[in-house]
């Protein structure tokens, strides 16, 4: 069986810098290329070989620059899809399927395998990652197709999916032995696009990929009475959370961060740290390439001149600059904009304003008492964050110590949770030293800048709650992250201000659960507590203490 990946750079020539800067749905470009690297390297380690179908620009990047160890490289995509919209990326994969002359398994560049699929699956006429069942976006896209396109294949007609179960085959993994099926499948997919070219702009073009790749595959297999074997169980929840559980290492088969999960910070961080741990040569090659090309990377620690590690290429003198951690009051400014409009007044914020001056400014305004409290809270949260940021990254020694510990901590967590349960229970843990705990009345955390106005408006419309925020170093981003612990987290955090083994912590925690919860199903209680400890370790709030 041949193991394959496809990388199409699009119908137009693209510069090296622009190609390096492609995010492809990820939070930042480095994760796009880290994803390709981890996918290829894991596949190579499991199958022994992995083959690439791409174009000339794709070969230059993945093979010549990143030096990914593909067994064979074909540039069969060069010029093949020049007449197609660049958003129709699945056409490149389908073309790859169609030109195969032996049984194959195709892996997407965001699929990371830790276990080889069973041989009975690999021996199947057709195989795929999993069966998607009644995920709402399929019917939504099919409705748009019926509303806007002129050529609608029989299986895409409303009568064949409305009021019925809608099935599709997730193509994170796709392949099989029935090569004649893939010829017909490819013909139909291209026919669908070719006959609708004039109408494609009437809908979101990229959404069609799910239909002419995954839905069509499943429908054609059923129409042809060819069984499909699946590597993973059916998925009926569109959130796909089971496919992003890096923290289950080493007890996981695969990770596949589909769609919006590529924007999740913790998914990106796990991806980066996993590649750094298992394939450091490739990890630092990607960092060096993108940093030197000025593409703009989220991993800001590598832009700090104080970070001195041999794996980084030297920074040219013109790119070197002293590290400055600016005062960041982005949420405070959004809150000020909100109250200025609400009260038709003008409160200004100087970056170097003192808390005392800001308190006086707000208290002398015409805001309501509750709104004053909200505005003062977000200011003081960001003020304390700025102080903590400067203190945390306060020079060469501190930065290099943080970075070295970031590597060691992640590697140690994965090592410990690869051991038998008894060894895990004897592991000593405590809260990490560098953190700041604050009491708050509102939830201010944001994932994306665009969400801040919504968060501000929500908080100015909500009553006060009793919340805790914990500020922690976000080392790879040379920043600070906020964590809002729940009640169980807070109890564990308070307990682990002293060092306990995991087993001792379980004993200590029994008092916070009912006797029935502990005695009737102790394994479930034990698993819950170990999972919480592991989650807090990965987040950086807890630390493993050497024996």
N, C-alpha and C positions, 0 to 999 in steps of 0.2 A: 504494500500500500504506500502511496505517495502522500507526504504531508506538505501542505501548501499554505502560503499566505499571498495576499494581493495588495499592492500599494499603487494607486493611481494618483498622479499629482495634478490631474485636470487637463482640459482640452487645450490650454494655452501654455506657451513657454513661461516659466516662472524663475525669478532670480534666486540665487542661493540664499540670500538674506531673507527674502520673503518666504521661501520654503521653510527655512529654519524657524521663522516666527509664527508658523501655522499652529493654532491651538487645537483645531479639529474637535471642538466641544469641550476641551479641557480648561481648567482654571488658568493655566499658563503654559507657554510652549514647551517648557522642559518636560512636563508630564506627558505630553503627546509622544515625544521621542523616548522617554523612559518606558512608556507603555509598549511601544514597538520593541524596545530592547528586551524587556522582561518577557514579553510574549514569545519572541523568537528564541531566547536563551532557555526558557523553561521547556518549550517544545523540543528543542535540540537535545536537552538533557534527558527527556522522557522517551522520545522516538528515535534518537540517534541521528536523524536527518530532518531538515526542513528546507523547503524550496520556495523561491520567491518569483512571482510574476509581477512585473512592474514596467515602467517606462525609463527612459534614459535619466531623467532628473531624479526619479525614485532610486535607481541604482546608485547614482552619485551620492545621494544622501545616506541611505540605509547601509549600503555596502562599502562605498569608498570612504565616506566620512565617519560614520558610526562604527564601521568595520564589524557589522553583525555577521555571524558565521553561517550564512546560508550555504547549503550544500550545492545547489545550482541556482543561477539567476537568469531569468528570461526577461527580455525587454519587449515581449510580444504586445504590450499595451501601447507602445510608441506609435502615435498617430491613429490608433484604432478607433478611438472614441472622440475624435476632434469635433464631431458634429453634435455632441450631446452636452446638455446642461451640466456644469460642474457639480451641482447638488445631487445628481443621479449617480452617486458613488457605487451603489450596489451593481450597476451595469458592469463595472470592471470585474467584480467578483464573479458575476454570472458568465462573463466572457471567459474567465479563467476556468470555470467549471466545464464549459463547452469544449475546450481544446484538450482536455485530458484524454490520455490513451490507456490509462490503467486506473484501477480503483484508487480513490483518494479521500483524504480528510482535509478540509479547509478550515483554518483557524483565523478569526478576526485578529487585528492588531491590538485589541483590548481584552483578549482572552488569555488568562494565565493558568496553566495547568500544573497541578502538583501530583496528579495521579493519571495513569494511562487509562483510557476507556476500556471496558472489558472486551475481550476478543469477540464475543458473540455480537456486540454492538458494531465493532469494526468490520465484521464479516457480513454485515447486512447489505441488502440491495440499496437501501437508502438509510441515512442516519442524520440526526440533527441534535442540537444541544438539549432542547426540551420542547414540549408541546405548550404553546400559549393557548389558553382557553378563555374566551369571553372577555378579553382585555378590551376596554371600551374604545381605545383609540383606533382599533381596526375598523369597527363599524362607523366611527366618525369619518375616517378617511374614505371608506367605501361610499358613504353618503355624498361626500364632496365629489368623488369620481362620477357618480350618477348624476349629480347636479351640473357638472361643468365640462365633462369630457364627451367626445363624440363617439369614440370606439370603446365599447364596454364589453369585455369578454363575458361569456355566459356565467361563469362562477362569480363574477363581480356584480351581477345584476341584483337589485334589491330583493327580488323574490327568492333568491338563493341564500340570503343571510339574515333578512329581517325575521324576527320572532323565532330564530333558530340559534343553536350554539355556534359560535364563530371560532374556528380553529386556525392556527398558523404554526409554522415550525420555526423556532428561533434559530437563526443562522450564525450564531456565534461559533458553533461547530456545525459543519454541513459536509456531506459527502456520501460515498457509497460505492457499490460495485456495478450498478446498472447505468452504464455510460450512455446508452441510447436514451434513457430518461432525461439525462442532463442536456442532450442535444435538443430534444423537444421542449424542455423547460426553457432553455436559452432562447429558442426561436419564438416562443410565446411572449417571453418578457420583452424582447426587443420589438416584437410586433406591436405590443401594447404601447410602448413609448413612441415608436415611429409613427403610428397612426394617430397619435394624439399630440404631436409636436406643436401644432398650431394653437392648442388650447392649454398647454402646460402652465402658462403664466396666470391662468385663472384661479389657481390654487397654490398652496405651499408645495413647491416642486419636491423638496426633500422628503416630505411625508410619503411620497409614492414609493420610496425604497422598501418600506415595510410591506407594501402590498405586492409589488411585482417580484420581490424576492421571497419573503417568508409566507405570506398568504397564498400566493400562486403555487409555491412548492408543495404546500400541504394539500391544496385542492387538486392539483394535478396528480399527486400520488394517490389520493382517494379515487379520483376518476379512473386511474390506470390500474387500480387494485394492487398497488405495490405497497407492502407494509413499510413503515418508517420506524426504526429503532431510535430510542432517545437515551442520551447519556444521563440526564437529570430528570427528576419528577416533573409532572405538569405544573405550570405556573398559572394561577388564577388571580393573583394580586399584582396590579400594574406597577407596584412600588419595587419589586424585585430585590428586596433587602437581603435575601439569602445569598445573593451573588456578589456582595461587597464585604463579606466577613473575613477580611485579612486576619483579624485577631483570633480566628479559629486555628491558625497555624500551630502545629503541623497536621492537624486533623481536618484538612479540607481538600476537596477534589479540585476545585477551580474557583477563580474569581473572574467576574465579567461585569465591570461597572458600565452598565448601559445608560444611554441618554443622559439625564440630568445628574446622575451620580458622578460624572466627570467633573462637576462643579463643586462637589463636596470637599471641603478642606481636609477632613480626616482621611478620605479615600486617597487624595493626592499625596498626603503625607505618608500613608502606609506604602503606597506605590514607590515613592522616592526612597524611603528607608529600607524597603525590601530589596530594591535594586542595589542600593549602596552596600547593604550587608552581604548579599550573595554574589553580586557581580560589580565590585567597586571600579574596576577598570573602565567598564562601559558607562557607569554612573558619572564619573568625573570627566570622561570624554565628552559627554553631553553637556555637562555644566560648563566646561571650558569652551566648547564650540559656541554655545548660545551667549555666554558672557562676553566672549571676545568679539562676537558679531553684533553686540549691542541690541539684541532682540528684545530685551526687557524680560527679566525672569522674576518670579515670585520668591525664589530662594535667595533672598537678599543677603544672607550671611556671607555669600561668596563674593559680594561686592565690597565687603569691609576690608580695607588694607591691613587691619590688625590680624586677620585670620592667616595664620602661617602654617599651611600644610603642603607637603611635597606633591600631592596629587593635583594641585591647582597650577595652571600655567601662570607665569609671571604676568602681572598687569603692567601695561605700558605706562610710562611716566605721565603722559597727557591724560590718562584715564584715572590716575590716582588722585584721590581727594580725601581730606580729613573727614572722619566720620562725624556727622552731625545728626542728632536725633531731635527733630523739630517738635515743637509743642503741637499736639494734635487735639483739636477741639471740634471735630467734624460733626458729632452728634449735638454738641452744645450749640454750634452755629445753626444747625437745622432746627433745634428747639427755639432759638432766638427768632429765627425767621417765622416760625409758627406763631409765637406769642406777639410778635410785632404786627402781624396781619390781624390776629384775633383782637388785639386791643388798640390797633391803630396808633402805635407809638414806635419809638426807635431806641432799642437797647443795642449798644455796640460792644464788641468784644475785642480787646487788644490781646495779642498773643502772650504778652508778658504781664498780664494783669494778675494781681495777687488775689488769693481767696477772700481776703478781708475787703478789698476794693469791690470785687464782684458781688459779695454779699450785700454791701451797702448799695450798690447799683440796683440790684434786684429788689431789695427790701424797700427802696424808695420809689419803685415803679408802681403802676396802677394794676398790676396783676392781682388776681385773687390769691388768697393764702395758699390754697392747694397748688395753683400753678407756680407760685414762687418756690414751693417745696420741690416740685418736679424739676424746674429749671436749675435750681441750686444742686439737686442731686446729680444730674448728668454732668454738670460742670465739675463737681468735686470728684466724681468717678474718673473723668478724663484727666483732671489735674493729678490725681494720685497715680493714674496709669502712666502719665508722662514722667513723673518722678521715678517710678519703679523701672521704667524703660531705661532711663539714663543711668540709674544705679546698676542695673543688671548687665549692661554692655559698657562698662566703665573703663575699658582699656584692654590692651593686648592680652594680659594674663587672664582676665575674666572671660574674654571672648573665646580664647582657645580652650580654657577649662570647660566652659559650657559646651563647646562643640565636641570635645573629646567625650564628655559625659553623655551627650546626646547619642553618640555612636554606641558607647558601651552599654547604656541603659536599654536601648532597643534590642541589641544583640543578646543581652542577658535575659530579658523578658522572654524572647523566643526560645532561648536555650532552656530556661527553667520550665516553661510550659510544654516542652518536648519530653520532659521526664515523667516517670510514673507518678501517680497521684500522691503516694506517700511522701515522695521527695518535694512535691509542690506544697504539701501541708506543712513541711518543715522549713519552708522558705521564710526568711525574716523580712518583714516589710515595715515601713513607717512613712509618714508624710515627708515630702521633699522639703529641703531647707529654703529654697527661694520661692516664696509665694506671698501674696498679700490678700487678706480676707476682709471684705467690706459688707456691712449690712445695708440693704437697699429696700426701697418700697416698690420699685418697678423693674421690669425686665428690659434691659437696654441692649442686649447682645444683637449683633447683626452679622449676616454672612456675606452680603453684597451691598455695595454702596447705594445701589438703587433702592434698597429696602429701607433706608434710614428715614426718609420722610413719613413713610407708613408707620414705622415703629414709634416715631415721635407723636404722630397724630393719635395712635392707639393709646399710648401711655398718658397723654393729656386728657384722654376720655375715660380712663380707668381709675378706680379707687386704689388706694395704697394697699400693698400686700406686705408680708414679712418674707423677704428674700435674702439670700446670701450670694455674693459674687466672689469668686476666687480668681485673682490675677496670677498668671503663670508665664514663664518665658516660653516664647514660641521660637525656638532656636533657629530653625532653618530659614524662617522669615525675618530673623533679627528683630522680632517684635514681641508683643505681649498678647496673650489670648485670655478670654474671659470664660469662666466656667460657672454655671449656676447649679449647684448640687441639690439633689432632692433630699428628703428627710433621712433616708438610709445612708446616703453618701455622707451627710453631715455627721451622723453618729460614728461612722467608720473613720472619718477625718479626725474627729475629736479623740477617738480611741487611739488612733495611730500617731498621735503626737509622741507616744512612746513606742518603742520597737516591740512587735509581737511576731511570732510565727503565724502563718495562716491558720494553723490548727488552733492556736491560742485565741486568735481573733474570732474564730467560729464559736468557741466556748464563751467568749465575752459577749457575743452578739445574741446568744440564745435568749437572753433576758428581754430582748425587744420583740420577740415573736411569741405567739401563743404556744402552749405546750403541744397542742394538736399539730400545728404547723411544723414543729421540730420533730416530735416523736413519730407522728403518723407517716411522715415521708421525709426522713432525714436525708436520703440521697438528693432529693430535690432542693432542700435547704442548703446542703453542702455545695451543690452545683451553682445555686444562685449566688452564694457568697464568694465562691472562687471566681465566677464570671464578673462580679462587681469589682473585686480586687484587680482582676486582669484589665478591665476597662479603665480603672483609675490609674493603673500602672502605665498603660499605653498613652493615656492622656497627659501623663507627666506629673500628676498630682501625688502619686505614691512612688516610692523608690525601694528597690530590693537592696537589702543590707547584706554585705558579704559575711559569711560565717566566721 
